[in-house]
């Protein structure tokens, strides 16, 4: 939804066509990143296992990462309940792949990711493991901070 200054009602800018996996629908959108250069919203589609790009003013999205058909998995091309997303200055995408207990890095324009924090499908309390990561954030030196929700902590991973 978009709300202009002083407005009491909003305008739908993405989704709004019921839940689903078609390119005009979203299913539990939970993470969002606005890219001002492309005037686009990048949206993590929690129950559709994907990250999509919705250009403002468009009628549909394009797939950025994950499955277009709600397919879960822990391979380098699949996600399982993606939550928070962020980008670095080079256009690389970082995804908190919560149910896989990892952070996936998708280099700009690539559909296959690399696990850069956590171990796929393995949760735990030691510092090399994550337990339902919710949000990745980068600092100015590209160190990664992760909300490690079920471990009740914030983890820092030095730039790789």
N, C-alpha and C positions, 0 to 999 in steps of 0.2 A: 504494500500500500504506500502511496505517496500522499503526504499532507502538506499543503502549502501553508505559509505563515498565516495564522489566524483562522484557518479553516476548521470546521467542526466535523466534516466528513472527508474521507480520503478517496483516492482513485486507485483502482487496481492497475498495477504496472507489470505483474508477472503472475501467471497461474489464474486462479479464480474460476476454473472450469471443472471443479471437483477433483478428487484425488485420482491419480492414475499415472501411467508411464508414457502417454503420448506426449509429443513435443509441445503441446499446449497446456499440459497439466504439471503440477508439482505434487509430491506426496510427502508431507511432513517436512517442509523446508525449515531447516534449523540453523544453518550457518549462512552468512552473507558477506560478500566483499564487493565494494563498489570500485570500479575502475573508471576514473574520469577521462582517461585518454580515449577509451573506446565507448564511453557512455553506456557501460554494461554492468549488470549485476551478475556476479558469480554466486551460485546458490548450491549449498550441499542439500541434497534430496535424501534425507535420512532413510526413509522406507523404500526408496527406489534405488538405493545403493549407488548413487552417482553424484557428480558435480557437473552442473550445467551452466552455460552462459546465456543470459537473456539480455539482449540489447534493448535498452529502453525505447519504447515505441514499436517494437516488433511484436508479432503475434505468437512467436514460438521460441524455443531455446535450441541450442546446439550442445551436444555432449562434449565435455572436457575430459572427464575421468570417470572410470567405473563402467557399469553396465547400463545400456539403454532399456533393458528388459527386466529389471528387478532381480538380477542374478547375483547372489552373494558369493563371496569367496575370499581366499587369502593369497591368490596369485598376484603377480605384479601388475595385472591389468584390472583386477576386481577389488571392490571395497565391500565392507560390511558395517553398515550404520555410520557413514561419514557425518562428522559434526562440524567442527570449526575448520576454517580455511584461511589462508593468507598467501600473499605473493611476495617475492623478493624483487629488488629493482630490475633484475634481468627477465622478469616475467615467469619465473618458475613457481609452480603451485605446491603448497604444503597442505596436506590433508590430515586431520585427526581422524584416523580410521578406527573408531572407538571399539567396536566388538572384535576387531583383530588386534587390539592393544598395541598399536603402532602409529608412527607418523610416516606417511608416504610422501615422497618428493617426486613430482612430475615435472621434468624439464619442459621448458616452453615448447608447445606444439607436439609433445609426446603423449601417447596413450598408455605407455608402460611406465610404472613408477619404480622407485627404489625405496626400500625401508631404511630410514635414517635414524630412527629412534624406536626403541622397543624391539620385541621379537614377535613375528607374526604368530598369532593365536595363542601366545603364552603370556599370561598375566603374572604379576608378582610384585613384591615390595622392594627387592634389591634395586640399586640405582640404574641398572641396565634394562630394567623392565618397567612397563607402564601397565596401569589397570584402568581401562576405560578413559583414555585421553580425550579431553573435550575441546581444547583450543590451543593452536600453535601461534606464537608471536615471535617475531624476529627483532633484535635490536640493531643499532646502526653498524655493528661489526658482523652481523648475520649470525650471531649466537642465537640458538633456538630455546625458547621458553615454552614449556608445555604444562597446561593444567592437567594434572594426573588425578582425576576426580576421585576414584575409589580408593586411592592411596592417601587422599587428603593432603596433597602437597603440590608444589610447583617445582618442576624439574628444569634444570638448565643443561643444555648440551652445547658444547663449544663448537664453533664453526668447523665443519668437516674439511 
